[in-house]
Amino acid sequence: MADLHIQINRDEGGIAGQIASELRESIRGGRLTPGTRLPATRDLATDLQVSRGVVVEAYEQLVAEGFLVSKVGVGTQVTPKATARTATRPKASPRPEPGHSNAAPVCGPYYGHRPTSPDLSHFPRERWLASVRHVLTTVPSDALDYGDPGGVPELREELAGYLRRVRAADVRPENLVIVGGVAQGLSLVLHVLGRRRPLRLAVEDPTSHRQVPLLRRAGAHLVPVPVDEEGLDVRRLSGDAVVVTPAHQYPTGVVLSPPRRAALMEWAYAGDRTILEDDYDAEFRFDRDPVGCLQGLAPDRVILSGSVSKAMAPGLRLGWVAAPPDLAEAVRRARGELDLGSPVIEQYALAHFLRTGGYDKHLRRMRRKYRRRRDALVTALAEELPEVRVKGIDAGLHVYLELPDGWDELRTTRAAQELGLSTEPVGPMRESPGPAAVVVGFARLPAHKAAEAVRGLKVRMSGQNVD
Ligand SMILES: Cc1ncc(COP(=O)(O)O)c(C=O)c1O
C-alpha cells in the first residue's frame, strides 16, 4: 500500500480537486507506478484530516479519467500498464483514416474528426462528474423511469433561461423539446412539417454534405439556394421552408448580414413559410458582439435547433428544438413515437451544470482558447500562404479557405489531413460550381503548432503540379 505525500491548501477550497490533481501528477511523473495500491479512502482521509467523502470524490474522478481502477475486495490501484492512459490521452500513433497516407502527422494524432468538432481533451470532466454525482445522489428513483419525451422539466426550464440570456431567443420551457442534437431536431421537425404537406425545403448552397441525406430521409424535397458574401441569397429563395445557418454558415463561415436577416423574415411572413435555424456553433464568436438568433425576432416563424455538441462534446448527443407551442407539442409527440426520448440522467446533469454556472464557465474558457488558436492559424496562413483567401473567421471552430489557382481540393485536403489538420473539401458540399475551397477546423490545433502545420502544407502543396 502506497504511503502518499499529498499537499493540500485548506484555504483554497476544492480539496477533492486538489487531492485528485496531486495524485494525477504523481502518476504522470512516475512517482506512483502502474499497479500501485492506494490507501483505503478512510485511511487517507484520516491522514489528511478531511472527510472520507472528499477522498472518495478524488478517487472517483481519477477512476473516471482512467488513472485509477477500483475493484471490490482489492481496493483502488493505479491503472495497470496494459490498460493505462487509454481513457484521457490520445493514443501515440493514430490509425489513419481510409484514403490517408501513413505519414506521421507533425501536429499530433488527434486533430481528426470533423472540422466543427471541439477540443475534447478539455471536456469539463470534473464539473460534469460533479453534476452527474449530484443527480445520482438526489433524484428520486421514480425520476429514472420513462421520462417526458419532450425532456425533463428542469432542463427545459434551465435551457429556456440560457437561450434567452445568451442567444436572445424568445422561449419558455413549453417551447422546448430536448433531442439528441441538431441533426435529430431537424429530422423530427421535418417529419412533423412533412405530415402537414409535402415539403419543398430550401437549403444553402454550399451546405453540409452530411445534412443532405438526413433532410432527404425526413421526406423533404431540397431546393438549393446560393450563398454569397452576405450569406443566403434571400432573393432567390423558393419553397415552403428553409434550413439556414445564420450565425456562421457551414461551410463558408459567412455571418448572415442584417439586410439579409430582415429580408429572410419578410420572406417567411409573406407566405406561410418556416425558417429552420441551425445554431450549431453559435456560442463561439470572437470579434464582434454575439448576434442574437433569428428565432428571437420571429418566434412564430423560426424553429431554432441547437446542441451541446460544439460547446461540450458531440458524444453527449444532447440538443434542443425551440418551436411555437403547437409545433413543439407535435415534435414532442413524434419523439415519443420514435424512441421515447433522451436519457434522463444526462438531462438532469445538464440542468445542474447550467444552473451552477459550469456551462458558462466552460464556454468562457474555451472561447479564449479557441480565439488564440484561430488567431495563430490565421496569422500563419497570412505569413506562409498569402495566396490562400481565408474567410469565415468571425465565429465557430473552422475557417474557410479559398485555394489559389492550381491547387486541387482533394490533394489539399489530403495534405492537410496528413499534417493532422481536420479538413474537408467544399466541392462535395456544392450543388452549383464554385471556387476550389476547403474548411479547416482549428479547435484541436494548439497555437504553437499552427505555423509548423501551415509550413508543412506549403511544402506539400508547392510540389503538387509537378507529379
Ligand atoms: C452545420 C452543422 N449542423 C448540424 C450539425 C450536427 O450537430 P449535432 O451534433 O448537434 O447533431 C453539424 C455537425 O457537425 C454541423 O456541422
The ligand as an SDF file (V2000), in Angstrom:
LIG
                    3D

 16 16  0  0  0  0  0  0  0  0999 V2000
  -23.6530   22.7080  -39.8110 C   0  0  0  0  0  0  0  0  0  0  0  0
  -23.9430   21.6040  -38.8500 C   0  0  0  0  0  0  0  0  0  0  0  0
  -25.1940   21.4300  -38.4050 N   0  0  0  0  0  0  0  0  0  0  0  0
  -25.5000   20.4270  -37.5660 C   0  0  0  0  0  0  0  0  0  0  0  0
  -24.5580   19.5230  -37.1280 C   0  0  0  0  0  0  0  0  0  0  0  0
  -24.9680   18.3980  -36.2110 C   0  0  0  0  0  0  0  0  0  0  0  0
  -24.8770   18.7760  -34.9060 O   0  0  0  0  0  0  0  0  0  0  0  0
  -25.3960   17.8850  -33.6990 P   0  0  0  0  0  0  0  0  0  0  0  0
  -24.2150   17.1620  -33.1540 O   0  0  0  0  0  0  0  0  0  0  0  0
  -25.9640   18.8600  -32.7510 O   0  0  0  0  0  0  0  0  0  0  0  0
  -26.4280   16.9300  -34.2140 O   0  0  0  0  0  0  0  0  0  0  0  0
  -23.2280   19.6730  -37.5450 C   0  0  0  0  0  0  0  0  0  0  0  0
  -22.2070   18.7190  -37.0860 C   0  0  0  0  0  0  0  0  0  0  0  0
  -21.0770   18.7150  -37.4300 O   0  0  0  0  0  0  0  0  0  0  0  0
  -22.9130   20.7380  -38.4160 C   0  0  0  0  0  0  0  0  0  0  0  0
  -21.6580   20.9180  -38.8500 O   0  0  0  0  0  0  0  0  0  0  0  0
  1  2  1  0
  2  3  1  0
  2 15  2  0
  3  4  2  0
  4  5  1  0
  5  6  1  0
  5 12  2  0
  6  7  1  0
  7  8  1  0
  8  9  2  0
  8 10  1  0
  8 11  1  0
 12 13  1  0
 12 15  1  0
 13 14  2  0
 15 16  1  0
M  END
$$$$
